[in-house]
Amino acid sequence: MDYETPQFFRVMQYANQADRDVVDMVSGSPDWEPPESLREGLVEYARGEPEQFQYPPSVGLTDLREEIAGRRGVDREQVIITNGAGEANHLAMSAGFERFPGSEILLVDPTYPYYAGRASLLGADTRYVPASGDGVPDTETVRECVREETSVIVVNSPNNPLGVTYGEETKAALVDIAETYDALLVSDEVYDHFDYSGSFTSALAFDSPNRVVTNSFSKSLAITGWRVGYAVFPDRQGPRGDLFEDARTRHMLTTVTGSRPAQAAVLHALRETGPAYYEGVRERLRDRITVFTDALDEVGATYTDPEGAFYVMARFPAFPGTFESVELLVDEAGVAGMPGEAFGESRSDWIRFALVSPRVETAADRLAGFL
Ligand SMILES: Cc1ncc(COP(=O)(O)O)c(C=O)c1O
């Protein structure tokens, strides 16, 4: 299986061409409303003067960087606004790979496939640490896997595809490992608002020149199409201030800057949106998790208990997580998920379902009926 080429479109295309109704649980695009203030922010921006429609600073609108820095307890100078967490991950991984010694990027298996694709793009060797039984990598195993060749370690919590959340101890150990082995830890926290267990800890809790945190508003504000994300780099005056400079140059030469209307609207939404919005979304997802996992229990499936993000990965008796199985589910059950084999070896007989459809209950019924 080639993990370097994300396979989401292959399954989506298959589901779209099916000659029956299919509940799409393939990709992670929220189906719920963004906060009202986001729309207001965009409308307000559109009424502005032409001068406000010109290039913002390459590293992002100053007020947005300030707002993010205040929320994350860091200096504004450490924050760069990117085109989603995708670009933030790219800048962080590229800077780390260029500036830290070694030819290898360490990923957790199962992995979000874009990390593997990016590692390949950078010409890095990829090494995988298998997630342990509960889905969280055992930090002693990570320690054993890291070696002189390791330049960058990429982790994601709350996790796609497993739905697990790494606690404080795990995050602290990962930062420590990066420091000990002179590597860069890239901590992708794009699902930080989707923590149902209360155990999520940001890598920002551990100040270190060896970690970069990436994030975005794609999921938290339900705007995957708007492309606003960010990365928090180590202190620019510190020993790894060069990482920010590397990312800034790469960002400027590739994209010039990010979308100004999207950044302006996100800033407005951040200022105007209270915790009730995020709690409402979590409540909706908790309900979906219950409905879906009840159906999984009914058919005797094994699954990781979703503590975060909005994915459930499940293994069905005698039904491997291959593309063939997924296509059979589309045709026979009318439910589309992602095969586990698209995320790595360790969960290759599992299937991932994204709970971003209002028809999760229908999907659950169909799966229970079919399996
Ligand atoms: C783990 C992870 N990181 C990054 C992204 C991409 O986020 P963005 O839309 O902000 O680029 C996704 C999208 O599904 C994701 O699951």
The ligand as an ORCA input file, in Angstrom:
! r2SCAN-3c Opt
* xyz 0 1
  C      -4.619     15.631     11.209
  C      -4.938     16.675     10.214
  N      -4.071     17.658     10.006
  C      -4.314     18.618      9.085
  C      -5.466     18.598      8.346
  C      -5.672     19.664      7.309
  O      -6.238     20.789      7.913
  P      -6.455     22.130      7.116
  O      -7.777     22.067      6.442
  O      -6.450     23.183      8.170
  O      -5.332     22.286      6.156
  C      -6.417     17.586      8.534
  C      -7.638     17.537      7.727
  O      -8.408     16.626      7.751
  C      -6.142     16.597      9.499
  O      -6.986     15.596      9.731
*
